[in-house]
């Protein structure tokens, strides 16, 4: 299934399956300096219970809220949530984080949320094969650029989309996406407003796409 991916800053995305279902991840509060547009969703996922991930007033429903680990099937999309930590101290600083994997009829998108550590082989295995990995890269408690590069090596996705890094007006101190791109050895990346993923896509290398935050 073809899936359109849009990014709204921090760890907030909209995943839209063509003609079928819409998923919003981690809607963030305006107190972070991000004004989300009017979003509508059938599913909302929350990886971490903070204002940066849990501002449900930004989304129109009715929607199914998924905010913890488990396996779900909703309107033909299989969702797997795996419990991880939002820091590198086994949750002692920032608590738990849920990584969600969405299987759109063979096209699998994995959203790492506020992941703060390199996951175990068991956690990676539980999430299965990943076509597209949405990965935090700006530090600030979540993965640093170096950690993000290591995590990408574990998942070996076809496509990587970085998230949770410095953008204008953001009221949080995060690293630039350029730090991550340098870590990955990627040059000349074209920014785009949306990314369309097709299940027929095949590549031997991992491609990195940087999305513009859609805040209007």
VMD Tcl script that draws the C-alpha trace (Angstrom):
set ca {
  {0.00 0.00 0.00}
  {1.19 3.51 -0.79}
  {1.61 5.66 2.34}
  {2.08 9.44 2.53}
  {4.23 10.68 5.42}
  {4.04 14.25 6.75}
  {6.03 15.68 9.67}
  {4.90 18.38 12.12}
  {7.97 18.79 14.31}
  {9.25 16.82 17.29}
  {7.96 13.22 16.96}
  {4.60 14.13 15.42}
  {3.78 12.61 12.03}
  {0.72 11.85 9.95}
  {0.79 8.53 8.10}
  {-1.94 8.34 5.48}
  {-2.67 5.13 3.61}
  {-4.11 5.89 0.20}
  {-7.90 5.85 0.40}
  {-7.95 4.07 3.73}
  {-6.63 5.18 7.11}
  {-4.89 8.08 8.81}
  {-2.55 7.77 11.81}
  {-1.15 10.65 13.88}
  {1.83 10.00 16.15}
  {2.71 12.01 19.27}
  {0.67 15.22 18.81}
  {2.62 17.95 20.59}
  {1.51 20.86 22.75}
  {1.70 24.48 21.52}
  {3.70 25.31 24.65}
  {6.70 23.84 22.80}
  {6.45 26.61 20.21}
  {4.84 24.35 17.61}
  {1.35 25.16 16.29}
  {-0.07 22.04 14.72}
  {-2.58 22.40 11.87}
  {-6.01 20.81 12.21}
  {-5.31 17.08 12.07}
  {-7.81 14.26 11.67}
  {-7.01 10.66 12.45}
  {-8.42 7.17 12.83}
  {-5.55 6.19 15.14}
  {-3.43 8.31 17.49}
  {-0.32 6.82 19.07}
  {1.46 8.26 22.11}
  {4.98 7.03 22.74}
  {5.69 8.97 25.93}
  {3.34 10.74 28.34}
  {4.67 14.29 28.15}
  {3.24 17.46 26.53}
  {5.57 16.91 23.58}
  {3.78 13.66 22.71}
  {0.32 13.73 24.27}
  {-1.65 16.82 23.18}
  {-4.81 15.05 22.02}
  {-6.75 18.32 21.60}
  {-4.83 18.83 18.36}
  {-6.53 15.86 16.67}
  {-10.12 15.46 15.54}
  {-11.67 12.03 15.83}
  {-13.25 9.76 16.52}
  {-9.91 7.97 16.83}
  {-8.48 4.93 18.58}
  {-5.80 5.89 21.11}
  {-2.82 3.57 21.45}
  {-0.44 4.58 24.25}
  {1.27 1.38 25.35}
  {2.69 -1.93 24.17}
  {0.55 -4.56 22.48}
  {-0.59 -5.89 19.12}
  {-3.55 -4.37 17.34}
  {-5.39 -4.63 14.02}
  {-7.39 -1.55 13.08}
  {-9.01 -1.20 9.67}
  {-6.51 -3.46 7.99}
  {-3.39 -1.94 9.57}
  {-1.41 -4.11 11.97}
  {0.17 -2.12 14.80}
  {2.82 -3.47 17.17}
  {3.86 -1.53 20.27}
  {7.06 -2.52 22.08}
  {8.04 -1.11 25.47}
  {11.40 0.66 25.67}
  {12.88 3.51 27.74}
  {12.86 7.27 27.18}
  {16.40 7.58 28.52}
  {19.59 5.53 28.68}
  {19.19 4.74 32.39}
  {16.45 2.09 32.09}
  {13.71 4.66 32.57}
  {14.94 6.09 35.85}
  {15.02 9.64 34.47}
  {12.21 9.85 31.90}
  {10.27 6.63 32.24}
  {8.97 4.36 29.54}
  {8.67 4.85 25.79}
  {6.62 2.80 23.35}
  {8.00 2.12 19.88}
  {5.21 1.55 17.34}
  {5.44 -0.37 14.08}
  {2.67 0.03 11.48}
  {2.18 -2.58 8.77}
  {0.20 -1.09 5.87}
  {-0.38 -4.32 3.93}
  {3.33 -5.02 3.51}
  {4.71 -1.50 3.86}
  {6.06 -1.24 7.41}
  {6.80 2.08 9.12}
  {8.45 2.10 12.55}
  {8.14 5.17 14.80}
  {10.74 5.16 17.58}
  {9.02 7.92 19.57}
  {11.12 9.33 22.42}
  {13.50 6.37 22.45}
  {16.51 7.23 24.60}
  {18.72 4.16 24.25}
  {19.95 1.62 21.73}
  {17.32 -1.16 21.82}
  {18.16 -4.79 22.46}
  {18.23 -7.39 19.70}
  {15.05 -8.85 21.22}
  {13.23 -5.52 21.00}
  {14.33 -5.06 17.39}
  {13.23 -8.60 16.53}
  {9.80 -8.05 18.10}
  {9.23 -5.12 15.74}
  {9.97 -7.22 12.66}
  {11.21 -6.06 9.27}
  {11.10 -2.27 8.78}
  {10.83 -0.40 5.48}
  {10.77 3.12 6.92}
  {12.35 4.15 10.25}
  {11.29 7.43 11.91}
  {14.18 8.12 14.29}
  {14.93 10.88 16.85}
  {18.37 12.37 16.22}
  {18.69 15.61 18.22}
  {19.56 14.37 21.70}
  {17.87 16.19 24.58}
  {17.20 12.89 26.33}
  {16.32 10.98 23.16}
  {18.84 9.44 20.77}
  {21.90 11.47 19.85}
  {23.13 11.48 16.27}
  {25.69 8.80 17.11}
  {23.13 6.59 18.86}
  {20.66 7.10 16.00}
  {23.25 5.88 13.51}
  {23.80 2.75 15.61}
  {20.05 2.09 15.86}
  {19.65 2.46 12.10}
  {22.33 -0.19 11.68}
  {20.30 -2.58 13.83}
  {17.07 -2.14 11.86}
  {18.59 -1.87 8.36}
  {15.55 -0.03 6.94}
  {15.10 1.02 3.30}
  {14.34 4.61 4.29}
  {15.20 6.79 7.30}
  {13.35 9.98 8.24}
  {14.97 11.94 11.11}
  {12.79 13.63 13.74}
  {13.07 15.52 17.03}
  {15.81 17.96 16.16}
  {16.19 21.75 16.18}
  {13.63 23.74 14.17}
  {12.73 27.46 14.32}
  {10.68 28.58 17.37}
  {11.02 25.24 19.15}
  {11.16 25.76 22.92}
  {13.58 22.91 23.50}
  {17.34 22.68 23.16}
  {18.10 20.04 20.52}
  {20.93 19.43 18.06}
  {20.67 20.32 14.37}
  {19.72 17.68 11.82}
  {23.02 18.51 10.10}
  {24.87 16.81 12.96}
  {23.00 13.60 12.18}
  {23.52 13.89 8.42}
  {27.25 14.34 8.99}
  {27.28 11.28 11.27}
  {25.58 9.26 8.51}
  {27.92 10.61 5.83}
  {24.99 12.04 3.88}
  {25.42 15.16 1.74}
  {23.11 17.21 -0.45}
  {19.80 16.06 1.03}
  {16.75 17.70 -0.55}
  {14.11 18.69 1.97}
  {10.53 17.92 1.01}
  {7.12 18.54 2.54}
  {5.83 14.98 2.24}
  {7.24 11.57 1.44}
  {5.33 8.90 -0.45}
  {6.34 5.31 0.18}
  {5.35 2.55 -2.19}
  {5.43 -1.15 -1.34}
  {7.09 -1.76 -4.71}
  {10.12 0.29 -3.68}
  {13.35 -1.66 -3.41}
  {16.84 -0.43 -2.62}
  {20.03 -2.09 -1.45}
  {21.07 1.00 0.52}
  {19.34 3.01 3.22}
  {18.09 6.35 1.90}
  {17.75 9.36 4.21}
  {14.96 11.88 3.60}
  {14.58 15.14 5.55}
  {11.05 16.52 5.80}
  {10.05 20.14 6.28}
  {7.78 20.58 9.30}
  {4.22 21.17 8.01}
  {3.06 23.84 10.44}
  {0.51 25.78 8.41}
}
mol new
graphics top color blue
foreach p $ca { graphics top sphere $p radius 0.5 }
foreach p [lrange $ca 0 end-1] q [lrange $ca 1 end] { graphics top cylinder $p $q radius 0.2 }
display resetview
